[in-house]
Amino acid sequence: MGTAEVLKRVFIILGVGLMAFTSVSAFAANEFDSNGRMVASFGSPVIDGEIDEIWESARVYVPQHMSENLETSATFRALWDDRALYILAEVKDKNLSLESGTPYMQDSVEVFLDENNDKTREYGVDDVQFRVNYQNVKTSDKGDVKRFYTCAKQTNDGYIIEARIALRKRAENGRVMGIELQVNDAVGSNRIGTLNLFDSTGMAWDNTGLFGEIILLGKEDGAMSAINPYDMINLLKDTQNLDLSLYKNSDMLQEQIDKQYNDLVETIGRLEYTDEAANEKWFVPVPDEYKMAIEEQGKIERLKYEASKANGGTDTKYLNVYLPYRYDANNKYNVLYLLHGMSENENTIIGGPNDNKELKRIIDNMISRGEIDPLIIVTPTFYGGSGGPGTFSEELLNEIIPLVENKYSTYAVTTDKEGLKASREHRAFGGFSMGSMTTWQVFMNCLDYIKYYVPLAGGAYLPAASQESAAETVEHLANVVKNAGYTSDDIYLFCANGTEDITMGGMKPQMEAMKESDIFIYSSDTDKGNFYFMVADGGTHTWFWVNQYIYNILPDLF
């Protein structure tokens, strides 16, 4: 997980969501206050080169002074929080150059800050002149560059700079500081001009009295700053550049890094979600140790059966059954039926007899550690027999479930329709991709016999559904529940997908529409709701991710 993703997740945990600060900008360019000062709004952006919505709450400023004959243009925005001033510079420049070895003669952005606003001719300890070029190389002519954290990103017509300047004193509403913002425009090895917000002389580098001013406004009662990892990141970068051969006790450095890392991991683990954030089911990666084989291993058995074909006759088919370690016919077990995706088969998910694939190892570990009760897992295939995902529910109900639950010790006293209905709360069905689409079909056709559903990376209809058709789909799903005489207390839908999964575009509108239904109550707390949608940042359409979705969802079943 990248730095930005970690920060955004922690912001939500702390109740300082990015959206809390956002609004559509209603400011015209260069709306200085009545004293001619730049205005910074309160808020903590993530410095990652992406323009967060929070920047929309900041006023836009265009340089007032430009060298002649420049085709380059720029805008600036400013935010602040308790610890720092943030600057966003968006530069339009089709001819970027770092050819010169002199930093200020490269295409770059400079930030001049007079924190005490005492406008001295000579730079004092509170004054800085920082610079960053479009490839994010930072330089400082005055001030400790470790206070300067930046991210640069090239665009089709120029570049973006996000910059953070750590303040020496805690910021507050109404504070006024001296400031100058400058863009250096280079062609080849020469700087051909500058764009300046306040200074018309080009001498701000030598005289803080030429700076303009910025006033900090907009912090409301109870507003909080986001966490600040940036000073630590800068320090770690400096640490990487140390020549450890110069020190006789350099081993203590790694020891301290390890300690601080472990302390931070422990602290993050102790964070408590807000009530709103707790409604979400947060993706947690599978620990590496859960992927290792252990002594207490379950076993896999293969069953053979004859599946009725839609056009008459039968197909010989196979399914695999996972039995937990020390399976005991005198005990009763819940059953999870899991279905593969397109071009896969019954061996894809947990393998067959004598296999020990990753998901099986994960499940072995979860049972051994007491995180889930021992259960039976069945992996059939939708190929052959009934004719595919759309009609698989008939084969499941009429052939697969009776076969499995007659042979093994489950909560089904009998495997006729009445017996399966009586034991529905001990049965779950899920699938990946095409198996997820099949899961929705099973939901619509087997509600009397299955209480839990786990659709992974696939909506009820493929390809991608529009918002309008998603609403129609959800209305149909809700009517299935109502017409069967059930309420929201009688079903559970635990859904998951990844941000980079090819099916996300089709699944997400359906998930959003389901949140508006009175049948599907959204919450990760199964005592409060019956439906959630877990999203893995960066997740793609592979079993690497699906195994982890299953790891996260298993504790919520039964």
Secondary structure, DSSP 8 states (H G I E B T S, - for coil): --HHHHHHHHHHHTT--GGGG-------TT---TTS-EEEEE-----SSS--GGGGGS--B--SEE-TT---EEEEEEEE-SSEEEEEEEEE-S-----SSSGGGSSEEEEEEETT----SS--TTEEEEEEETT--EEEEES-GGGEEEEEEEETTEEEEEEEEE-SS---TT-EEEEEEEEEEEETTEEEEEEESS-SSS-GGG-GGG-EEEEE----TT-------HHHHHHHHHHHT--GGG-TTTHHHHHHHHHHHHHHHHHHHT----TTGGGS-------GGGGS--SS--EEEEEEEEEE-TTSSEEEEEEEEEE-TT--TTS-BEEEEEE--TT--TTTTT-STT---HHHHHHHHHHHTTSS--EEEEE--SSSTT-SGGGHHHHIIIIIHHHHHHHS-BS-S--SHHHHHHTGGGEEEEEETHHHHHHHHHHHH-TTT--EEEEES--SSSS---HHHHHHHHHHHHHHHHHTT--GGG-EEEEEEETT-TTHHHHHHHHHHHTT-SSS-B-SSTTT-SEEEEEETT--SSHHHHHHHHHHHGGG--
